[in-house]
Amino acid sequence: MLATYLNVYYTDVLNLTPLWGGLFLAIFPIISKVIDAITNVIMGQVIDRTRTREGKARPWLFLSAFLVPLTAILLFTVPNGSDTVKVIWVMVSYNLFYSFAYNIFNMSHGLMVPLSTRDSTARGSLSVFNQITTIMMSGILVALVFPMVIMPMIGADKSKWILLMSILSILALPLTLMEYFFTKERITEEAQQAGERDKLSFALQLKQLFTDKYMLIIYGYFFVTTIGTTIKNLGLVYYCNYVLGTYNDGRTQTLVSVIGGIPMGIGIFAVWPLAKKFGKRNVTMVGCMLIAVGSLICWLFPTNLVIVLIGQFIKNMGGLPGSYVFMALFADCLDHMEWKHDNRVDGTAMSIYNIIALVLLFFLRVEKQLPREQAEIKARHARQ
């Protein structure tokens, strides 16, 4: 929800576009991503050095259950006041959420699949079902309900945005606690029983990660696919409003999301049997080819809704393997490095994984945000 609509809230509800000549919404996320990258590294080291009976990631998952709802609500409860007050509130709340609370949750949650079991088949199933829930909620809430029903209802009414996002944020508390109480770090328990070795220095951990060819392939794949996902998240609402359809028509974005997202529903039943039969790596490689074909179709005919929908369908068919089995591949690489070096670097590996996404968002936001903000200011001045 936040990846798709937080920027819409800043531009259309809070009207922050004119601030600093259109530079504010381009500059402050850049500063925040730098902070986020630093806290990712710190959090990775903290997790790797955490030793408790509950494991090394789960204690932080428990803490995040309370931090995430609180800081998410703060994102939207920007007080009415001077521009200076708004700027300070937005910057502080944004960093409290992304660089602190969500960072803790994302790191600990992301490690639960690699740390739950060494059984490759079971881990693949965990990865698939973990992604099913994410994709289903993304498809139902973000792609269907929000643009078709909720956006026309709440419009640019700040109080309605705050109420809606507060409800969704509070729901995260019991759900995250459920994850904490009903998961187990079997890999961590094995290491503790075997007498865990002293942790490597950060420099040696990085060397271990970046000299492993399989982890480099995983990071490279994630790098490329994240570029596409980030561009889509940043531009989808605006693209549907100004290129394919009319502003907030409640139809165009829904069609793009639904038709393009149908393969994700099919994938629930198809992707894991295919991965077990042909291998996780092989089905992911075929998926990459389909992503390229679908993306090319959309790029060649960006204003034709029917052709774009066909391209989105093909593209998302190709995205199935990566969406559902990526964390299983990531966990396999962590096991390989443990076998090779007799040491686990789960937290550091996850921090690098997150930093890749942050760096891409950093550059893509600079590239996309500044021209759009300046264009909006010029259009507003022209109307005035």
Buried (B, 14 or more C-beta within 10 A) or exposed (E): BBBBBBBBBBBBBBEBBBBBEBEBBBBBBBEBBBBBBEBBBEBBBBBBEBEEEBBBBBBBBBBBBBBBBBBBBBBBEBEEEEEEEBBBBBBEBBBBBBBBBBBBBBBBBBBBBBBBBBEBEEBBBBBBEBBBEEBBEBBEBBBBEBBBEBBEEBEBEBEBBBEBBBEBBEEBBEEBBEBBEEBBBBBBEEBBEEEBEEBBEBEBBBEBBEEBEBBEEBBEBBEEBBBBBBBBBBBBBBBBBEEBBEEBBBBBBBBBBBBBBBBBBEBBEBBBEBBBEEEBBEBBEBBBEBBEEBBEBBEEBEEBBEBBBBBBBBBBBBBBBBBBBBBBBBBBBBBBBBEEBEBBBBBBBBBBBBBBBBBBBBEBBBEBBBEBBBEBBEEEEEEE
